[in-house]
């Protein structure tokens, strides 16, 4: 599904998943997608609204959502139906303009097309308009960015495990690595989630790895609840 999505657009979805877990949401909602866009491509929004407005968008989200208990990053959070439609709108926008890739601007246009969702309402209140985003997209030409030819791509679960273990070895003690019992992998939105359980089961090591080029988006350890 995400073959045509740029690295940056995929990271937006990864960050949206992270934001949802931090807010204690059992689904990835449109406001999480907006926060993911803010994390990944603030300059995009700054091209449509004053820089000061982007600072207040997160505050607007925090004021409108119910914040619950944080959810483990190991939990697979599904996209809400609104978010699924936004991804479909982003794809349709790229096809309408005959763009090869789907980038963050297409995703922004998708959010605005789901006009009754919370993220779109926040953007409209801050002065972002669909027509302006579409005009900007129309000037991009037939491509958003060149496809990566990186030799560090992570094509399968075995490669993802190797990258994660190398990352953990550089961050944690030898003792931690010795008690590592099981390592599991999952590919979601073009990002590998690798988790490692220790024999004492007190905590879990994790790493988020971008499949297309092997970049570590986030890694660490968290207690097992």
Kinemage of the C-alpha trace (Angstrom):
@kinemage 1
@onewidth
@group {chain A} dominant
@subgroup {mainchain}
@vectorlist {calphas} color= white
{ca unk a 1} P 0.000 0.000 0.000
{ca unk a 2} L 2.812 2.419 0.862
{ca unk a 3} L 5.165 1.703 -2.037
{ca unk a 4} L 4.564 5.137 -3.605
{ca unk a 5} L 4.764 7.059 -0.330
{ca unk a 6} L 7.873 9.141 0.280
{ca unk a 7} L 10.089 8.480 3.296
{ca unk a 8} L 8.796 11.646 4.904
{ca unk a 9} L 5.124 10.739 4.401
{ca unk a 10} L 5.722 7.297 5.906
{ca unk a 11} L 7.368 8.889 8.918
{ca unk a 12} L 4.266 11.054 9.417
{ca unk a 13} L 2.217 7.884 9.873
{ca unk a 14} L 4.837 6.416 12.198
{ca unk a 15} L 4.798 9.565 14.316
{ca unk a 16} L 0.973 9.563 14.288
{ca unk a 17} L 1.041 6.070 15.721
{ca unk a 18} L 3.471 7.246 18.405
{ca unk a 19} L 1.304 10.282 19.241
{ca unk a 20} L -1.778 8.067 19.569
{ca unk a 21} L 0.034 5.806 22.040
{ca unk a 22} L 1.166 8.804 24.097
{ca unk a 23} L -2.390 10.151 24.277
{ca unk a 24} L -3.698 6.732 25.301
{ca unk a 25} L -5.863 6.320 22.198
{ca unk a 26} L -6.721 2.826 20.959
{ca unk a 27} L -6.874 4.102 17.358
{ca unk a 28} L -4.848 6.541 15.258
{ca unk a 29} L -7.138 9.539 14.820
{ca unk a 30} L -6.872 12.516 12.478
{ca unk a 31} L -5.453 14.755 15.199
{ca unk a 32} L -2.606 12.275 15.695
{ca unk a 33} L -1.965 12.364 11.954
{ca unk a 34} L -1.789 16.169 12.162
{ca unk a 35} L 0.690 15.994 15.043
{ca unk a 36} L 2.744 13.498 13.042
{ca unk a 37} L 2.800 15.978 10.166
{ca unk a 38} L 3.951 18.708 12.552
{ca unk a 39} L 6.788 16.528 13.831
{ca unk a 40} L 7.977 15.550 10.377
{ca unk a 41} L 7.387 18.603 8.175
{ca unk a 42} L 6.736 21.827 10.096
{ca unk a 43} L 8.073 23.803 7.126
{ca unk a 44} L 5.164 22.558 5.008
{ca unk a 45} L 2.596 24.100 7.336
{ca unk a 46} L 4.732 27.217 7.762
{ca unk a 47} L 4.400 27.805 4.026
{ca unk a 48} L 0.631 28.262 4.456
{ca unk a 49} L 0.313 29.891 7.874
{ca unk a 50} L 2.514 32.056 10.136
{ca unk a 51} L 5.203 30.169 12.052
{ca unk a 52} L 3.600 31.173 15.346
{ca unk a 53} L 0.404 29.371 14.337
{ca unk a 54} L 2.148 26.006 14.024
{ca unk a 55} L 3.249 26.320 17.643
{ca unk a 56} L -0.370 26.636 18.774
{ca unk a 57} L -1.683 23.695 16.745
{ca unk a 58} L -0.390 21.106 19.234
{ca unk a 59} L -1.952 23.087 22.058
{ca unk a 60} L -5.243 23.121 20.142
{ca unk a 61} L -5.129 19.334 19.844
{ca unk a 62} L -4.276 18.841 23.515
{ca unk a 63} L -7.193 21.041 24.541
{ca unk a 64} L -9.698 19.030 22.504
{ca unk a 65} L -8.755 15.412 23.086
{ca unk a 66} L -9.206 13.217 26.131
{ca unk a 67} L -5.777 12.185 27.360
{ca unk a 68} L -5.718 8.658 28.769
{ca unk a 69} L -3.084 6.312 30.110
{ca unk a 70} L -0.159 5.847 27.722
{ca unk a 71} L -0.222 2.704 25.608
{ca unk a 72} L 2.872 0.617 24.942
{ca unk a 73} L 4.529 1.280 21.581
{ca unk a 74} L 4.395 -2.509 21.062
{ca unk a 75} L 0.611 -2.337 20.640
{ca unk a 76} L -0.548 -2.253 17.023
{ca unk a 77} L -2.904 0.725 16.823
{ca unk a 78} L -5.239 0.722 13.792
{ca unk a 79} L -6.100 3.748 11.680
{ca unk a 80} L -9.542 5.238 12.264
{ca unk a 81} L -11.957 5.249 9.330
{ca unk a 82} L -11.386 8.994 8.918
{ca unk a 83} L -7.626 8.428 8.680
{ca unk a 84} L -8.135 5.660 6.121
{ca unk a 85} L -10.166 8.066 3.993
{ca unk a 86} L -7.452 10.721 4.345
{ca unk a 87} L -4.839 8.294 2.997
{ca unk a 88} L -7.178 7.484 0.116
{ca unk a 89} L -7.676 11.203 -0.601
{ca unk a 90} L -3.898 11.730 -0.574
{ca unk a 91} L -3.478 8.923 -3.105
{ca unk a 92} L -6.255 10.332 -5.304
{ca unk a 93} L -4.650 13.781 -5.155
{ca unk a 94} L -1.337 12.430 -6.432
{ca unk a 95} L -3.088 10.500 -9.210
{ca unk a 96} L -5.118 13.552 -10.230
{ca unk a 97} L -1.903 15.543 -10.650
{ca unk a 98} L -0.053 12.574 -12.181
{ca unk a 99} L 2.540 12.653 -9.420
{ca unk a 100} L 4.697 9.569 -9.128
{ca unk a 101} L 5.099 9.791 -5.345
{ca unk a 102} L 2.775 10.620 -2.454
{ca unk a 103} L 4.319 13.148 -0.080
{ca unk a 104} L 3.461 15.160 2.997
{ca unk a 105} L 1.667 17.854 0.966
{ca unk a 106} L -0.670 15.221 -0.509
{ca unk a 107} L -1.331 14.041 3.036
{ca unk a 108} L -2.113 17.610 4.135
{ca unk a 109} L -4.552 17.939 1.237
{ca unk a 110} L -6.120 14.640 2.287
{ca unk a 111} L -6.681 15.904 5.825
{ca unk a 112} L -8.357 19.063 4.523
{ca unk a 113} L -10.631 17.027 2.242
{ca unk a 114} L -11.942 15.135 5.283
{ca unk a 115} L -13.348 18.522 6.231
{ca unk a 116} L -15.459 17.510 9.229
{ca unk a 117} L -12.650 15.746 11.061
{ca unk a 118} L -10.967 17.329 14.059
{ca unk a 119} L -7.611 17.841 12.324
{ca unk a 120} L -9.196 19.634 9.359
{ca unk a 121} L -11.229 21.871 11.646
{ca unk a 122} L -8.073 22.884 13.545
{ca unk a 123} L -6.250 23.627 10.289
{ca unk a 124} L -9.142 25.672 8.902
{ca unk a 125} L -9.265 27.729 12.108
{ca unk a 126} L -5.566 28.482 11.664
{ca unk a 127} L -6.078 29.644 8.094
{ca unk a 128} L -4.950 26.614 6.060
{ca unk a 129} L -7.095 26.194 2.926
{ca unk a 130} L -7.381 23.183 0.623
{ca unk a 131} L -7.220 25.330 -2.521
{ca unk a 132} L -3.865 26.812 -1.476
{ca unk a 133} L -2.404 23.360 -0.790
{ca unk a 134} L -3.682 22.026 -4.128
{ca unk a 135} L -2.208 25.021 -5.977
{ca unk a 136} L 1.139 24.353 -4.334
{ca unk a 137} L 0.956 20.664 -5.292
{ca unk a 138} L 0.124 21.545 -8.887
{ca unk a 139} L 3.439 23.430 -9.135
{ca unk a 140} L 5.483 20.403 -8.090
{ca unk a 141} L 5.474 18.842 -11.538
{ca unk a 142} L 5.258 15.120 -12.181
{ca unk a 143} L 7.334 13.962 -9.225
{ca unk a 144} L 7.651 14.769 -5.565
{ca unk a 145} L 11.106 13.380 -4.899
{ca unk a 146} L 13.453 10.746 -6.389
{ca unk a 147} L 13.121 7.231 -5.117
{ca unk a 148} L 15.829 6.058 -2.779
{ca unk a 149} L 18.469 3.716 -4.114
{ca unk a 150} L 20.019 3.224 -0.673
{ca unk a 151} L 21.889 -0.060 -0.187
{ca unk a 152} L 20.841 -0.008 3.469
{ca unk a 153} L 17.261 -1.050 2.745
{ca unk a 154} L 15.831 -3.564 5.227
{ca unk a 155} L 13.977 -6.064 3.024
{ca unk a 156} L 12.955 -8.735 5.528
{ca unk a 157} L 12.480 -9.616 9.183
{ca unk a 158} L 15.930 -11.160 9.541
{ca unk a 159} L 17.606 -7.969 8.359
{ca unk a 160} L 15.399 -5.902 10.680
{ca unk a 161} L 16.441 -8.053 13.639
{ca unk a 162} L 20.117 -7.575 12.767
{ca unk a 163} L 19.742 -3.785 12.571
{ca unk a 164} L 17.847 -3.677 15.890
{ca unk a 165} L 20.354 -5.849 17.735
{ca unk a 166} L 23.213 -3.671 16.467
{ca unk a 167} L 21.359 -0.578 17.691
{ca unk a 168} L 20.645 -2.109 21.116
{ca unk a 169} L 24.249 -3.278 21.495
{ca unk a 170} L 25.433 0.310 20.999
{ca unk a 171} L 23.023 1.660 23.643
{ca unk a 172} L 22.729 -0.965 26.356
{ca unk a 173} L 25.050 -3.098 28.455
{ca unk a 174} L 26.489 -6.469 27.550
{ca unk a 175} L 24.411 -7.972 30.376
{ca unk a 176} L 21.217 -6.707 28.737
{ca unk a 177} L 22.122 -8.369 25.480
{ca unk a 178} L 23.014 -11.638 27.190
{ca unk a 179} L 19.524 -11.984 28.702
{ca unk a 180} L 17.749 -11.189 25.423
{ca unk a 181} L 15.499 -14.212 24.888
{ca unk a 182} L 13.128 -13.552 21.958
{ca unk a 183} L 13.117 -10.968 19.179
{ca unk a 184} L 9.934 -10.288 17.201
{ca unk a 185} L 9.337 -8.133 14.121
{ca unk a 186} L 6.381 -6.484 12.426
{ca unk a 187} L 6.260 -4.346 9.278
{ca unk a 188} L 3.707 -1.527 9.421
{ca unk a 189} L 3.452 1.593 7.227
{ca unk a 190} L 6.915 0.921 5.790
{ca unk a 191} L 8.466 0.826 9.285
{ca unk a 192} L 9.804 -2.274 11.033
{ca unk a 193} L 8.884 -2.554 14.720
{ca unk a 194} L 11.381 -4.881 16.397
{ca unk a 195} L 10.935 -5.885 20.034
{ca unk a 196} L 13.225 -7.943 22.217
{ca unk a 197} L 12.135 -9.659 25.441
{ca unk a 198} L 14.588 -10.330 28.253
{ca unk a 199} L 14.623 -13.569 30.248
{ca unk a 200} L 13.719 -11.773 33.472
{ca unk a 201} L 10.707 -10.201 31.617
{ca unk a 202} L 11.149 -6.891 33.456
{ca unk a 203} L 11.386 -4.819 30.330
{ca unk a 204} L 11.337 -4.876 26.538
{ca unk a 205} L 13.811 -3.420 24.083
{ca unk a 206} L 12.327 -1.854 20.968
{ca unk a 207} L 13.408 -0.229 17.718
{ca unk a 208} L 11.493 1.435 14.883
{ca unk a 209} L 13.426 1.060 11.609
{ca unk a 210} L 12.556 2.634 8.271
{ca unk a 211} L 12.424 -0.276 5.805
{ca unk a 212} L 13.477 1.712 2.756
{ca unk a 213} L 16.877 2.816 4.073
{ca unk a 214} L 17.463 1.318 7.509
{ca unk a 215} L 17.272 4.543 9.484
{ca unk a 216} L 16.473 4.182 13.188
{ca unk a 217} L 13.445 6.357 13.895
{ca unk a 218} L 13.259 5.551 17.606
{ca unk a 219} L 14.681 2.958 19.975
{ca unk a 220} L 14.839 2.294 23.677
{ca unk a 221} L 13.500 0.120 26.462
{ca unk a 222} L 10.249 0.130 28.376
{ca unk a 223} L 8.890 -1.766 31.380
{ca unk a 224} L 6.572 -4.692 30.838
{ca unk a 225} L 3.171 -3.913 32.395
